[in-house]
Amino acid sequence: MSQPKTGTVALVVRFSGRSPLLVEQISDDQEIQFLEESLRAGRGVVLEELLAFREGVERESEQFGDYVEALITRPFVPREVLEHGLQWLRSKIKIEEFKRHEREATQVIAEYAFQIFERNLEMNEFLLAGPSAQVRIRVFTLSGDSRGGMTPSGGCAGAQGRGAA
């Protein structure tokens, strides 16, 4: 029997009084790594930085797409270049469709995980498991500062609860 596949969904929450609010859900490994590295460095993470990181990645992808499109629409493009460019565009379309499905699945998983978190605010890391897959849930709490600084704790400041759902 094979090991179930494991993905990670990070919940970014903010507290309004004692009630948590789901601000963002993240499943992109690079973005989660960005959060974790910032926290390990001790500087916290501001939501603005994460959004700027995301925009930078999207901008680079869009610029490369524009380059490929301009390249393959030139007159007298070598056939090999044209074929590779078209293959890249077809792959990009498939990747975009996959990302759309991933965003939809992440939203459903995040909403369910957030309900679990609301019942136990000290659960800042837990697994959701099914027969063929499991999802590691990480909760990052935005601090009260206006720039959206995050801490790795779930719930109130300093809570380091762990659990399994």
Secondary structure, DSSP 4 states (H G I P E B T S, - for coil): -PPPEEEEEEEEEEEETTEEEEEEEE--HHHHHHHHHHHHTTS-EEHHHHHHHHHHHHHHHHHHHHHHHHHHTSTT--HHHHHHHHHHHHHHHHHHHHHHHHHHHHHHHHHHHHHHHHH-TT--EEEEE-SSEEEEEEEEEE-SSTT-EEES-SSSTT-------
